[in-house]
Amino acid sequence: MDLNISSEDSFCFHLPHPFFDDASERYITNLITAIINIISAPFAFISNMLIFVAIFDFHRLQTPSNLLLATLALSDAFVGLTVQPGYITYRLMENQHRSVPCFARLIYSSAFYVCFGVSFMTLTAVSYERFVAVRLRVRYNAMFSTKRVLKYALGIWTVNIFLTAMEWAKIDKAMRGIHLTLWFLCLLFSTATQIGVFIAIRRHHRRVKNQLQVDEKLQTRREVKLAKKILTVVVIYFILYFPVLFVTFYHQILGQNIQTYNHYSWTETLAFLNSCSNPFICCWKKREIFRRVKYLLKKLIR
């Protein structure tokens, strides 16, 4: 088998040239990570679509916080539907043929940047929504309503599709740099707002005993309880997403060499697994969503 890259294989519009010369060294890693994704992709798609439908199909669940979680679930569902199959195709064809067709690389790259961009920005919106709820409650209704959140979600998808499409305009490196920088800023902002939420929770525990009236205590407790649930979602996303973001930024934007492309395989797979964890967290932390998902599953099985 010819291990060299043909000019047809190496040229693929705006995408960087792939390097398959050392593919044999990545064979085991490619195979293991492909199998992990083959197993997890269907679950990621089905479970996140159940979360999405459960929220949008039941009026009582359509709170601003839940609608943002539904947007997050939708992006995770598309990870299972497009990004993971693209990854599987890429790695298995790399193992088998030492080349990957241009269309497969385009689908994988485009889906990766759109879906992950939506996830990072939605995660920021989720964090900020809880920050406003527990720290700036007087502004909450003015900033977060059902219609406003739907507009935010539409704006997030539009921005990421636009940035990904702009990579075709011969400014692909600049666009990838802007995209990745935005992701870093989103993570930093999410971290800062969650720290603010954590501080607010601690203050709440000190104040709630004496200073607040009964009705205000109940509302504050509800907001704090939800903030704790959202904190779990944000922390899990941060842990699983940061490695791939760091490797991609370090290699593609800063232009630094990496020791092995296995770093991409493992960090990308770790990030993809986050799409499987989110439905578990939503069902575990939000019982009303869990009950609705159970109801939908019973309807599907009948």
MOMOUR-V916995 format. One record per pair of residues at least 4 apart in sequence whose ideal C-beta (glycine too) atoms are under 8 Angstrom apart, sorted by the first residue. I is the first residue (numbers start at 0). J is the second residue. D is the distance in whole Angstrom. If there is no record, write none. Layout:
# MOMOUR-V916995
I/J/D + I/J/D
This chain:
# MOMOUR-V916995
0/96/7 + 0/97/6 + 1/97/7 + 2/19/7 + 2/20/6 + 2/22/8 + 2/97/5 + 3/20/8 + 4/8/5 + 4/9/5 + 4/16/7 + 4/17/7 + 4/18/8 + 4/19/6 + 4/20/8 + 4/97/8 + 4/98/7 + 5/9/7 + 5/98/7 + 6/10/6 + 8/17/8 + 8/98/5 + 8/99/8 + 8/101/8 + 9/16/5 + 9/17/7 + 10/16/8 + 10/101/8 + 11/101/4 + 11/104/5 + 11/105/7 + 12/101/7 + 12/105/7 + 12/167/7 + 13/166/5 + 13/167/6 + 13/169/7 + 13/171/4 + 14/101/8 + 14/104/6 + 14/105/7 + 14/108/6 + 14/171/8 + 15/251/7 + 17/98/8 + 17/99/7 + 17/104/7 + 18/260/7 + 19/93/6 + 19/97/4 + 19/98/6 + 21/25/7 + 21/259/8 + 21/260/7 + 22/26/7 + 22/29/8 + 22/93/5 + 22/94/7 + 22/97/5 + 24/259/7 + 25/29/5 + 25/93/7 + 25/94/8 + 25/259/7 + 25/260/6 + 25/261/6 + 25/264/7 + 26/30/6 + 26/94/5 + 27/31/6 + 28/32/6 + 28/261/5 + 28/264/5 + 28/265/7 + 29/33/6 + 29/90/4 + 29/91/7 + 29/93/6 + 29/94/5 + 29/264/6 + 30/34/6 + 30/90/8 + 30/91/8 + 30/94/6 + 31/35/7 + 32/36/6 + 32/86/8 + 32/90/6 + 32/264/5 + 32/265/7 + 32/267/8 + 32/268/4 + 33/37/6 + 33/86/7 + 33/87/5 + 33/90/5 + 33/91/5 + 34/38/7 + 35/39/6 + 35/268/6 + 35/272/8 + 36/40/5 + 36/83/5 + 36/86/6 + 36/87/5 + 36/268/6 + 36/271/6 + 37/87/6 + 38/42/7 + 39/43/6 + 39/79/8 + 39/83/7 + 39/271/7 + 39/272/6 + 39/274/8 + 39/275/5 + 40/44/6 + 40/79/5 + 40/80/8 + 40/83/4 + 40/84/6 + 40/87/7 + 40/271/8 + 41/45/6 + 41/79/7 + 42/46/6 + 42/79/7 + 42/275/6 + 43/47/6 + 43/75/6 + 43/76/7 + 43/78/6 + 43/79/3 + 43/83/7 + 43/271/7 + 43/274/4 + 43/275/5 + 44/48/6 + 44/76/5 + 44/79/3 + 44/80/5 + 45/49/6 + 45/79/8 + 46/50/7 + 46/275/7 + 46/278/4 + 46/279/8 + 47/51/6 + 47/72/4 + 47/73/7 + 47/75/4 + 47/76/4 + 47/79/7 + 47/274/6 + 47/277/7 + 47/278/6 + 48/52/6 + 48/72/8 + 48/76/5 + 49/53/6 + 49/278/7 + 49/292/5 + 49/295/6 + 49/296/7 + 50/54/7 + 50/68/7 + 50/69/7 + 50/72/4 + 50/277/8 + 50/278/5 + 50/281/5 + 50/282/8 + 50/288/7 + 50/292/7 + 51/55/6 + 51/69/5 + 51/72/5 + 51/73/5 + 51/76/6 + 52/56/5 + 52/295/6 + 53/57/6 + 53/60/7 + 53/288/6 + 53/291/4 + 53/292/5 + 53/294/8 + 53/295/6 + 54/60/5 + 54/61/7 + 54/65/5 + 54/66/7 + 54/68/7 + 54/69/4 + 54/72/8 + 54/288/7 + 54/291/8 + 55/61/7 + 55/69/6 + 56/291/8 + 56/295/8 + 57/61/7 + 57/291/5 + 59/287/7 + 60/65/5 + 60/287/6 + 60/288/7 + 60/291/6 + 61/65/6 + 61/66/6 + 61/145/6 + 62/66/7 + 62/145/8 + 63/67/7 + 63/128/6 + 63/143/4 + 63/144/7 + 63/145/7 + 63/147/8 + 63/148/5 + 64/68/7 + 64/125/7 + 64/128/6 + 64/129/7 + 64/132/8 + 64/225/6 + 64/229/7 + 65/69/6 + 65/285/8 + 65/288/7 + 66/70/7 + 66/145/7 + 66/148/5 + 66/149/7 + 66/152/7 + 67/71/7 + 67/121/6 + 67/124/5 + 67/125/5 + 67/128/6 + 67/148/6 + 67/151/8 + 67/152/7 + 68/72/6 + 68/125/7 + 68/232/7 + 68/281/6 + 68/285/8 + 68/288/8 + 69/73/6 + 70/74/7 + 70/117/7 + 70/121/5 + 70/124/8 + 70/152/4 + 70/155/7 + 71/75/6 + 71/118/6 + 71/121/5 + 71/122/7 + 71/125/7 + 71/232/8 + 71/277/6 + 72/76/6 + 72/277/6 + 72/278/7 + 72/281/7 + 73/77/7 + 73/117/8 + 74/78/7 + 74/114/5 + 74/115/8 + 74/117/4 + 74/118/5 + 74/121/6 + 75/79/7 + 75/114/8 + 75/118/7 + 75/273/7 + 75/274/4 + 75/277/5 + 75/278/8 + 76/80/6 + 76/274/8 + 77/81/5 + 77/82/7 + 77/110/7 + 77/113/8 + 77/114/5 + 78/82/4 + 78/83/6 + 78/110/8 + 78/114/5 + 78/115/8 + 78/118/8 + 78/271/6 + 78/274/4 + 79/83/6 + 79/274/6 + 80/84/7 + 81/85/6 + 81/106/7 + 81/110/4 + 81/114/7 + 82/86/6 + 82/107/7 + 82/110/5 + 82/111/5 + 82/114/5 + 82/115/8 + 82/271/7 + 83/87/6 + 83/271/5 + 83/274/8 + 84/88/6 + 85/89/6 + 85/103/7 + 85/106/5 + 85/107/3 + 85/108/8 + 85/110/6 + 85/111/7 + 86/90/6 + 86/107/6 + 86/267/6 + 86/268/8 + 86/271/7 + 87/91/6 + 88/92/6 + 88/99/7 + 88/103/5 + 88/107/7 + 89/93/6 + 89/99/5 + 89/103/6 + 89/104/7 + 89/107/6 + 90/94/7 + 90/264/7 + 91/95/6 + 92/96/5 + 92/98/7 + 92/99/5 + 92/100/7 + 92/103/7 + 93/97/7 + 93/98/8 + 93/99/6 + 99/103/5 + 99/104/5 + 100/104/7 + 101/105/6 + 102/106/6 + 103/107/6 + 104/108/6 + 105/109/6 + 106/110/6 + 107/111/6 + 108/112/7 + 109/113/6 + 109/163/5 + 110/114/6 + 111/115/6 + 112/116/6 + 112/159/7 + 112/162/7 + 112/163/5 + 112/166/8 + 112/175/8 + 112/178/6 + 113/117/6 + 113/156/8 + 113/159/5 + 113/160/6 + 113/163/5 + 114/118/6 + 115/119/6 + 115/182/7 + 115/240/8 + 115/270/7 + 116/120/6 + 116/155/8 + 116/158/7 + 116/159/4 + 116/162/7 + 116/163/7 + 116/178/6 + 116/181/7 + 116/182/7 + 117/121/6 + 117/155/6 + 117/156/6 + 117/159/5 + 118/122/6 + 118/236/7 + 118/240/7 + 119/123/7 + 119/181/7 + 119/182/4 + 119/185/4 + 119/186/7 + 119/240/7 + 120/124/7 + 120/155/5 + 120/158/7 + 120/159/7 + 120/181/7 + 120/185/6 + 121/125/6 + 121/152/7 + 121/155/6 + 122/126/6 + 122/185/7 + 122/186/8 + 122/189/5 + 122/232/8 + 122/233/6 + 122/236/5 + 123/127/6 + 123/185/4 + 123/188/5 + 123/189/5 + 123/192/8 + 124/128/6 + 124/148/8 + 124/151/6 + 124/155/7 + 125/129/7 + 125/189/8 + 125/229/6 + 125/232/7 + 125/233/7 + 126/130/6 + 126/188/7 + 126/189/4 + 126/192/4 + 126/193/6 + 126/196/8 + 126/229/7 + 126/233/6 + 127/131/6 + 127/188/7 + 127/192/5 + 128/132/6 + 128/143/6 + 128/148/8 + 128/229/8 + 129/133/6 + 129/192/7 + 129/193/8 + 129/196/5 + 129/222/8 + 129/225/7 + 129/226/5 + 129/229/5 + 129/230/8 + 130/134/6 + 130/135/7 + 130/192/4 + 130/193/8 + 130/195/5 + 130/196/5 + 130/199/8 + 131/135/5 + 131/136/7 + 131/138/6 + 131/139/5 + 131/142/6 + 131/143/7 + 132/136/6 + 132/139/6 + 132/143/8 + 132/222/5 + 132/225/7 + 132/226/7 + 133/196/6 + 133/199/4 + 133/200/7 + 133/203/7 + 133/219/8 + 133/222/5 + 133/223/6 + 133/226/5 + 134/195/6 + 134/196/7 + 134/199/5 + 135/139/7 + 136/222/7 + 138/142/6 + 139/143/6 + 140/144/7 + 142/147/7 + 143/147/6 + 143/148/6 + 144/148/7 + 145/149/7 + 146/150/6 + 147/151/6 + 148/152/6 + 149/153/6 + 150/154/6 + 151/155/6 + 152/156/7 + 153/157/6 + 154/158/6 + 155/159/7 + 156/160/6 + 157/161/6 + 158/162/6 + 159/163/6 + 159/178/8 + 160/164/6 + 161/165/6 + 162/166/8 + 162/174/6 + 162/177/6 + 162/178/5 + 162/181/8 + 163/174/8 + 163/178/7 + 165/170/7 + 165/174/5 + 166/170/8 + 166/171/4 + 166/174/5 + 166/175/7 + 167/171/7 + 168/174/8 + 170/174/6 + 171/175/6 + 172/176/6 + 172/251/8 + 172/252/8 + 173/177/6 + 174/178/6 + 175/179/6 + 175/251/6 + 175/252/7 + 176/180/6 + 176/252/5 + 177/181/6 + 178/182/7 + 179/183/7 + 179/244/7 + 179/247/6 + 179/248/5 + 179/251/8 + 179/252/6 + 180/184/6 + 180/252/8 + 181/185/6 + 182/186/7 + 182/244/6 + 183/187/6 + 183/244/7 + 183/248/7 + 184/188/6 + 185/189/6 + 186/190/6 + 186/237/6 + 186/240/7 + 186/241/7 + 186/244/7 + 187/191/6 + 188/192/6 + 189/193/6 + 189/233/6 + 189/237/7 + 190/194/6 + 190/237/7 + 191/195/7 + 192/196/6 + 193/197/6 + 193/230/6 + 193/233/5 + 193/234/8 + 194/198/7 + 195/199/6 + 196/200/6 + 196/226/5 + 196/229/8 + 196/230/7 + 197/201/7 + 197/230/7 + 198/202/6 + 199/203/6 + 199/223/8 + 199/226/8 + 200/204/7 + 200/223/5 + 200/226/6 + 200/227/7 + 201/205/7 + 202/206/6 + 203/207/6 + 203/219/6 + 203/220/8 + 203/223/5 + 206/210/5 + 206/211/6 + 207/211/6 + 207/216/6 + 207/219/7 + 207/220/7 + 211/215/4 + 211/216/5 + 211/219/6 + 212/216/7 + 213/217/7 + 214/218/7 + 215/219/6 + 216/220/6 + 217/221/7 + 218/222/6 + 219/223/6 + 220/224/6 + 221/225/6 + 222/226/6 + 223/227/7 + 224/228/7 + 225/229/6 + 226/230/6 + 227/231/7 + 228/232/7 + 228/284/4 + 228/285/6 + 229/233/6 + 230/234/6 + 231/235/6 + 231/280/6 + 231/284/6 + 232/236/6 + 232/277/7 + 232/280/5 + 232/281/8 + 232/284/8 + 233/237/6 + 234/238/6 + 235/239/6 + 235/273/7 + 235/276/6 + 235/277/8 + 235/280/6 + 236/240/6 + 236/273/6 + 236/277/8 + 237/241/6 + 239/269/5 + 239/270/6 + 239/272/6 + 239/273/4 + 239/276/7 + 240/244/6 + 240/270/5 + 240/273/6 + 241/245/6 + 242/246/6 + 242/265/8 + 242/266/4 + 242/269/6 + 242/270/7 + 243/247/6 + 243/263/8 + 243/266/4 + 243/267/5 + 243/269/7 + 243/270/4 + 244/248/6 + 245/249/6 + 245/266/8 + 246/250/6 + 246/257/7 + 246/262/5 + 246/263/6 + 246/266/5 + 247/251/6 + 247/252/8 + 247/263/8 + 248/252/5 + 248/253/7 + 249/253/5 + 249/255/5 + 249/257/7 + 250/254/8 + 250/255/6 + 250/256/8 + 250/257/5 + 257/262/5 + 257/263/8 + 258/262/7 + 260/264/7 + 261/265/6 + 262/266/6 + 263/267/6 + 264/268/6 + 265/269/6 + 266/270/6 + 267/271/6 + 268/272/7 + 269/273/8 + 272/276/7 + 273/277/7 + 275/279/7 + 276/280/6 + 277/281/6 + 278/282/6 + 278/292/8 + 279/283/6 + 280/284/6 + 281/285/6 + 281/288/5 + 281/289/8 + 282/288/6 + 282/289/4 + 282/292/6 + 283/289/7 + 285/289/7 + 286/290/6 + 287/291/7 + 288/292/6 + 289/293/6 + 290/294/7 + 291/295/7 + 292/296/6 + 293/297/6 + 294/298/7 + 295/299/6 + 296/300/6 + 297/301/7
